[in-house]
């Protein structure tokens, strides 16, 4: 798959806004969820999906489902075109509209969500990895015309922190991290730039480098 990549372009988008185009939605296994034992012995996701009202209230405390984490995103974690936070605090209405328009897969049981995009709005893939402490690592891939980025976050006390370099061995923005829906192993590939205008790079998946296995709350390289 060919994708475009550019570093720091989201800062420019904060100065502009646009309404996302219409689309279709999809929902997979979003009603119930249980703890998942991964293929490398680690748990990735947990918790039953609450009612719509409970889901909206949950982000005020500690998110547990993939939708709750999405609803807790700030604009610097996942940028939503057309959101004016002065009129839509936390972009909550924009997030709901985005899911209504672009949702492809919402797998609460496996802690996985994917959604498409159109134009300047990035597409999204996100996966949850549960630590032994009960806290989560939230892996996020956003891609489209404006970038192809892979980051790993933790959320605590209402704040997001990028911990990519802390938790991913040999983390590099020049790699593609293929986030799994099933199991807990991340396949890592080289990101190849096939065209560039000096600002935006068009990239594609290169050779496979290694696997990242998840066990006991840690990622380990397996070649």
Secondary structure, DSSP 8 states (H G I E B T S, - for coil): -EEEE-TTTHHHHTT-------------S-S-----B-TTS-B--------HHHHHHHTTS---SHHHHHHH--TTTS--TT--TTTSGGGHHHHHHHHHHHEEEEETTTTEEEE---TTS-EEEEEEEE-TTS-EEEEEEEEETTEEEEEEEEEETTEEEE-HHHHSTT--TTEEEE--SSSS-EEEEEEEEEEE-SS-EEEEEEEEEEEEEEETTEEEEE-
